[in-house]
Amino acid sequence: MMSQDAAALAPISRKGSVDLNQLLRGILQSRDCLPRTRRIWLKADLAENLPRVWGDPIQIGRVLLGMIVNAEQATAEEIHVKTGVEHARIHVSVTDNGRGIHSRDMALLFNDENTDAELTGCAGIVRDHGGELYAWSSYGKGSVFTLELPIQRFEAPEQPALNGKRILVIDDEVQISRLMSEVLETHGAKIDLVNSGLQAAEQIQAKEYDLFICDQHMPDLSGERLYWSVKSANPKLENRFLFVTGDVMNAETAHFFSNTGVRYIRKPFRSVELLSAVEQVLSRNQQRSF
């Protein structure tokens, strides 16, 4: 996990235009000089002409350093740092082939209960900059930490894309449901969280939602069974489902999605992929209502 190395940068608030590639080049050069990191292959894939972000370069540098130190301490042999841009957001991903993170620890990764105060602090800095910091990990196989920040804007900001939309997030993996909730709330949605299909069925009966984001596999009531149950009770709600699945697409799963036309995204997904899918489903349903 992240060490006190990342805390060496003082959190002075002096916001301005920030070049993330320039920050990363400096950090990677400094890490490459350390004896303990010389056995690690650091690969940088930095996008050309990367737009700038608006923020505190010291605090953002602290987050970038923390992501890289975290990968180093995961006993990784290879670390891949990549930057890019999509949907007006800058992406910085740090991928390692280290020991990974156990599922029980993923649920607390960016939570105040996490014993790694530096990681929690980094997540807070990113939120203060209007971005997201999240992770995907396979225990024993490595991790991917991703930072997303909005591109620096020079005009008045638009209304949040999901302003006022009511969304029910249904997933038994607490860390993933929290990630989706934070991303969607940042863009103006009103979120309720449940961690089982049975809880979702009760919630759907009690409240009205614009969208249900549903995990495919849950221990008590699967996403598919929940879908058929909701459709049977109220056919008008069948088009309000968006599934998230970590499955390899077998014949049965493929038949379900083909037969119903339900939109889905696969784990691990980036926040822009989630937002794009949510906006597509909401837009399709709005067109059908006319």
C-alpha positions as CSV (number, residue, x, y, z in Angstrom):
1,M,0.0,0.0,0.0
2,M,1.1,3.6,-0.2
3,S,3.9,4.8,2.0
4,Q,4.9,8.0,3.6
5,D,6.9,8.8,0.4
6,A,3.8,10.1,-1.2
7,A,3.1,12.3,1.8
8,A,6.4,14.2,1.2
9,L,4.6,16.7,-1.0
10,A,2.9,19.3,1.2
11,P,-0.8,19.9,0.4
12,I,-0.4,23.6,-0.5
13,S,-3.4,24.9,-2.4
14,R,-2.2,26.9,-5.5
15,K,-4.5,26.0,-8.4
16,G,-3.6,26.6,-12.0
17,S,-3.2,24.9,-15.3
18,V,-1.6,21.4,-14.9
19,D,0.2,19.2,-17.4
20,L,-0.2,15.7,-16.1
21,N,2.3,14.2,-18.6
22,Q,5.0,16.6,-17.3
23,L,4.2,15.7,-13.7
24,L,4.4,12.0,-14.6
25,R,7.7,12.3,-16.4
26,G,9.3,14.0,-13.4
27,I,7.9,11.4,-11.0
28,L,9.0,8.4,-13.2
29,Q,12.5,9.9,-13.6
30,S,12.9,10.3,-9.9
31,R,11.6,6.7,-9.2
32,D,13.9,5.2,-11.8
33,C,16.9,6.5,-9.8
34,L,16.0,4.7,-6.6
35,P,17.9,1.5,-5.9
36,R,14.8,-0.4,-4.7
37,T,12.9,0.3,-8.0
38,R,15.7,-0.6,-10.5
39,R,14.4,-4.2,-10.6
40,I,11.0,-2.9,-11.7
41,W,10.3,-2.3,-15.4
42,L,8.6,1.1,-15.7
43,K,6.7,1.6,-19.0
44,A,5.2,5.0,-19.8
45,D,2.6,5.4,-22.6
46,L,1.8,9.1,-22.4
47,A,-0.6,10.5,-24.9
48,E,0.6,13.3,-27.2
49,N,-1.0,16.7,-26.9
50,L,-2.7,15.7,-23.7
51,P,-5.1,18.6,-22.6
52,R,-4.4,20.2,-19.3
53,V,-6.4,20.0,-16.2
54,W,-7.2,22.8,-13.6
55,G,-6.0,22.1,-10.1
56,D,-3.2,22.2,-7.5
57,P,-0.1,20.7,-9.1
58,I,1.4,19.7,-5.8
59,Q,-1.7,17.9,-4.6
60,I,-2.2,16.2,-8.0
61,G,1.4,15.2,-8.0
62,R,0.9,13.7,-4.6
63,V,-1.9,11.5,-6.1
64,L,0.2,10.4,-9.1
65,L,3.2,9.6,-6.9
66,G,1.0,7.7,-4.5
67,M,-0.5,5.6,-7.4
68,I,3.0,4.6,-8.6
69,V,4.4,3.9,-5.1
70,N,1.4,1.7,-4.4
71,A,2.2,-0.3,-7.5
72,E,5.9,-0.6,-6.5
73,Q,4.9,-1.9,-3.1
74,A,2.6,-4.5,-4.6
75,T,5.8,-6.5,-5.4
76,A,5.3,-5.8,-9.0
77,E,7.9,-6.7,-11.7
78,E,6.2,-4.4,-14.3
79,I,4.4,-1.1,-14.0
80,H,2.6,0.5,-16.9
81,V,1.6,4.1,-16.7
82,K,-0.7,5.4,-19.4
83,T,-2.5,8.7,-20.1
84,G,-5.3,9.4,-22.5
85,V,-8.5,11.5,-23.0
86,E,-12.1,10.4,-23.5
87,H,-15.4,12.2,-23.1
88,A,-13.7,15.5,-21.9
89,R,-11.9,13.7,-19.1
90,I,-8.2,12.9,-18.7
91,H,-7.4,9.3,-17.7
92,V,-4.2,8.2,-15.9
93,S,-3.9,4.5,-15.3
94,V,-1.2,2.6,-13.4
95,T,-1.2,-1.1,-14.0
96,D,1.0,-3.6,-12.1
97,N,1.4,-7.3,-12.1
98,G,1.9,-7.5,-8.4
99,R,0.1,-9.4,-5.6
100,G,-3.3,-7.7,-6.2
101,I,-5.9,-6.8,-3.6
102,H,-8.2,-9.2,-1.8
103,S,-11.9,-8.7,-2.3
104,R,-12.5,-8.0,1.4
105,D,-10.0,-5.1,1.2
106,M,-11.4,-3.7,-2.0
107,A,-14.6,-2.8,-0.2
108,L,-12.7,-0.4,2.1
109,L,-10.1,0.8,-0.4
110,F,-11.1,4.5,-0.5
111,N,-13.2,4.4,2.6
112,D,-12.4,6.3,5.9
113,E,-12.1,2.9,7.5
114,N,-9.1,2.0,5.4
115,T,-5.9,1.8,7.4
116,D,-4.0,3.4,4.5
117,A,-4.6,7.0,5.3
118,E,-2.5,8.2,2.3
119,L,-4.8,6.3,-0.1
120,T,-7.9,7.8,1.5
121,G,-6.3,11.2,1.4
122,C,-5.5,10.9,-2.3
123,A,-9.1,9.9,-3.0
124,G,-10.3,13.1,-1.2
125,I,-7.9,15.3,-3.2
126,V,-9.3,13.8,-6.5
127,R,-12.9,14.4,-5.4
128,D,-12.0,18.0,-4.6
129,H,-10.8,18.4,-8.1
130,G,-14.0,17.0,-9.6
131,G,-12.5,13.7,-10.5
132,E,-12.6,10.0,-9.6
133,L,-9.9,7.6,-8.3
134,Y,-10.8,3.9,-8.5
135,A,-9.3,0.5,-8.8
136,W,-9.8,-3.0,-10.2
137,S,-7.8,-5.9,-8.9
138,S,-7.6,-9.7,-9.3
139,Y,-6.0,-11.2,-6.2
140,G,-2.6,-12.7,-7.1
141,K,-2.6,-11.2,-10.6
142,G,-2.2,-7.4,-10.1
143,S,-4.2,-4.2,-10.0
144,V,-5.2,-1.2,-12.1
145,F,-5.6,2.2,-10.4
146,T,-7.2,4.9,-12.5
147,L,-7.4,8.6,-12.0
148,E,-9.9,10.6,-14.0
149,L,-10.0,14.4,-14.0
150,P,-12.0,16.9,-16.1
151,I,-10.2,18.7,-18.9
152,Q,-9.6,22.4,-18.1
153,R,-12.5,24.4,-19.3
154,F,-12.5,28.0,-20.6
155,E,-16.3,28.4,-20.7
156,A,-19.1,28.3,-18.2
157,P,-19.7,24.7,-17.1
158,E,-22.8,22.8,-18.3
159,Q,-25.5,21.4,-16.1
160,P,-24.6,17.9,-14.8
161,A,-25.6,15.3,-17.5
162,L,-27.7,13.2,-15.1
163,N,-29.1,16.2,-13.1
164,G,-32.0,14.9,-10.9
165,K,-32.2,11.4,-12.4
166,R,-33.1,8.7,-9.9
167,I,-31.0,5.6,-10.2
168,L,-31.0,2.4,-8.2
169,V,-27.6,0.6,-8.0
170,I,-27.9,-3.1,-7.3
171,D,-24.6,-5.0,-6.7
172,D,-23.4,-7.3,-3.9
173,E,-19.8,-6.1,-4.3
174,V,-19.8,-3.1,-2.0
175,Q,-16.7,-1.4,-3.5
176,I,-18.1,-1.5,-7.0
177,S,-21.5,-0.2,-5.9
178,R,-19.8,2.7,-4.1
179,L,-17.7,3.5,-7.2
180,M,-20.8,3.6,-9.4
181,S,-22.6,5.7,-6.8
182,E,-19.8,8.3,-6.5
183,V,-19.4,8.6,-10.3
184,L,-23.1,9.1,-10.9
185,E,-23.7,11.5,-8.0
186,T,-20.8,13.6,-9.3
187,H,-22.8,14.0,-12.5
188,G,-26.0,15.0,-10.8
189,A,-27.9,11.7,-10.3
190,K,-29.8,10.8,-7.1
191,I,-28.6,7.3,-6.0
192,D,-30.0,4.6,-3.8
193,L,-27.8,1.5,-3.1
194,V,-28.8,-2.0,-2.4
195,N,-26.6,-5.1,-2.2
196,S,-29.0,-7.9,-3.1
197,G,-31.7,-8.7,-5.6
198,L,-34.4,-9.2,-2.9
199,Q,-33.7,-5.7,-1.5
200,A,-33.9,-4.3,-5.0
201,A,-37.3,-5.9,-5.6
202,E,-38.6,-4.3,-2.4
203,Q,-37.1,-0.9,-3.3
204,I,-38.5,-1.0,-6.8
205,Q,-42.0,-1.5,-5.4
206,A,-41.6,1.3,-2.9
207,K,-40.0,4.0,-5.1
208,E,-39.9,5.2,-8.7
209,Y,-36.6,5.2,-10.6
210,D,-35.4,6.3,-14.0
211,L,-32.9,3.5,-14.2
212,F,-31.8,0.3,-12.5
213,I,-28.1,-0.6,-12.7
214,C,-28.0,-4.3,-11.9
215,D,-25.3,-6.9,-11.4
216,Q,-25.9,-10.1,-13.2
217,H,-25.0,-12.5,-10.5
218,M,-26.1,-12.1,-6.9
219,P,-26.5,-14.8,-4.2
220,D,-30.2,-14.4,-3.4
221,L,-31.8,-13.3,-6.6
222,S,-29.9,-13.0,-9.9
223,G,-30.1,-10.0,-12.1
224,E,-31.9,-11.9,-14.8
225,R,-34.6,-13.2,-12.3
226,L,-35.0,-9.7,-11.0
227,Y,-35.5,-8.4,-14.5
228,W,-38.2,-11.0,-15.3
229,S,-39.9,-10.4,-12.0
230,V,-40.0,-6.6,-12.5
231,K,-41.2,-7.0,-16.1
232,S,-44.0,-9.3,-15.0
233,A,-45.2,-6.9,-12.4
234,N,-44.8,-3.7,-14.5
235,P,-43.9,-4.2,-18.2
236,K,-43.2,-0.4,-18.5
237,L,-40.0,-0.9,-16.4
238,E,-38.3,-3.5,-18.6
239,N,-36.4,-0.8,-20.5
240,R,-35.0,0.8,-17.4
241,F,-32.3,-1.9,-16.8
242,L,-28.6,-1.6,-17.4
243,F,-26.6,-4.7,-16.5
244,V,-23.0,-4.9,-15.3
245,T,-21.4,-8.3,-15.7
246,G,-18.0,-9.8,-15.1
247,D,-18.9,-13.0,-17.0
248,V,-17.3,-14.4,-20.1
249,M,-20.3,-14.3,-22.5
250,N,-21.6,-17.9,-22.5
251,A,-24.5,-19.0,-24.8
252,E,-27.2,-18.6,-22.1
253,T,-26.0,-15.1,-21.1
254,A,-25.7,-14.0,-24.8
255,H,-29.3,-15.4,-25.4
256,F,-30.7,-13.3,-22.5
257,F,-29.2,-10.0,-23.8
258,S,-30.1,-10.8,-27.4
259,N,-33.6,-11.8,-26.5
260,T,-34.4,-8.8,-24.2
261,G,-32.3,-6.1,-25.8
262,V,-31.1,-5.0,-22.4
263,R,-27.9,-2.9,-22.5
264,Y,-24.9,-4.1,-20.5
265,I,-21.3,-3.3,-19.8
266,R,-18.5,-5.6,-18.7
267,K,-16.4,-5.3,-15.6
268,P,-13.9,-3.9,-15.2
269,F,-15.2,-0.7,-16.8
270,R,-14.1,2.9,-16.7
271,S,-16.3,5.6,-15.4
272,V,-16.7,7.1,-18.8
273,E,-18.0,3.8,-20.1
274,L,-20.5,3.7,-17.3
275,L,-21.7,7.2,-17.9
276,S,-22.0,6.6,-21.7
277,A,-24.1,3.5,-21.1
278,V,-26.3,5.3,-18.6
279,E,-26.9,8.2,-20.9
280,Q,-27.7,5.9,-23.8
281,V,-30.3,4.0,-21.8
282,L,-31.9,7.2,-20.4
283,S,-32.0,8.8,-23.9
284,R,-33.5,5.7,-25.5
285,N,-36.2,5.6,-22.8
286,Q,-37.0,9.3,-23.2
287,Q,-37.4,8.9,-27.0
288,R,-39.8,6.0,-26.4
289,S,-41.9,8.1,-24.0
290,F,-42.8,10.5,-26.9
